[in-house]
Amino acid sequence: MSRQSISLTEPNDKWLKAQVQSQEYTSKSELINDLIRQARQQQAQIDWFKAKIERAEKSGFSDESKPEILTLSKARLNG
């Protein structure tokens, strides 16, 4: 595992310490790793949505009604 030295603003340091003191996390390092993991998951979701939107935009227009499009979208998500 790589070791890093970081500087924190006072409010951020206080918040990190409070999380550790509440025993939600065992150390600041564990909490920071968890926050980074969450940020990476969020970015993966954003990238997924962007790709879907780009693909949809490139596919052109539809002659289907909004309810038909919704029904087809739900079917694709569930199927």
C-alpha positions in Angstrom: 0.0 0.0 0.0 1.3 3.5 -0.9 1.8 6.0 1.9 1.0 9.6 1.2 1.3 12.9 3.1 -1.6 15.3 2.7 -2.6 18.6 4.2 -6.1 19.2 5.4 -8.0 22.4 6.2 -9.0 22.7 9.8 -12.7 22.0 9.2 -11.9 18.9 7.2 -9.5 17.6 9.8 -12.0 18.2 12.6 -14.6 16.3 10.6 -12.3 13.4 10.0 -11.4 13.2 13.6 -15.1 13.3 14.6 -15.8 10.3 12.3 -13.0 8.3 13.8 -14.0 9.3 17.4 -17.6 8.2 16.7 -16.0 4.8 15.8 -17.5 4.9 12.4 -14.0 4.3 11.1 -10.9 3.1 12.8 -8.5 5.7 11.3 -8.4 8.7 9.1 -6.7 6.6 6.4 -9.6 4.1 6.4 -12.1 7.0 6.0 -10.2 8.7 3.3 -9.9 5.4 1.3 -13.6 4.9 1.7 -14.3 8.5 0.5 -12.1 7.9 -2.5 -13.8 4.6 -3.3 -17.2 6.3 -3.2 -15.9 9.1 -5.5 -14.6 6.5 -7.9 -18.0 4.7 -7.9 -19.8 7.9 -8.5 -17.5 8.7 -11.4 -18.1 5.3 -12.9 -21.9 5.9 -12.7 -21.5 9.4 -14.3 -19.4 7.9 -17.1 -22.0 5.2 -17.6 -24.8 7.8 -17.9 -22.8 9.9 -20.2 -22.1 7.0 -22.5 -25.9 6.1 -22.5 -26.8 9.7 -23.3 -24.2 10.0 -26.1 -25.4 6.7 -27.6 -29.1 7.9 -27.4 -28.2 11.2 -29.0 -26.5 9.5 -31.9 -29.3 7.0 -32.5 -31.6 9.8 -33.8 -35.2 10.7 -33.3 -38.1 8.4 -32.4 -41.6 8.3 -33.8 -42.8 6.6 -30.5 -44.8 8.4 -27.9 -43.4 9.2 -24.5 -45.4 6.3 -22.8 -44.1 3.9 -25.5 -40.6 5.0 -24.9 -41.0 4.7 -21.2 -42.4 1.2 -21.5 -39.5 0.1 -23.8 -36.9 1.7 -21.5 -38.3 -0.2 -18.5 -38.4 -3.4 -20.4 -34.7 -3.0 -21.4 -33.7 -2.2 -17.8 -35.6 -5.3 -16.5 -34.7 -7.6 -19.2 
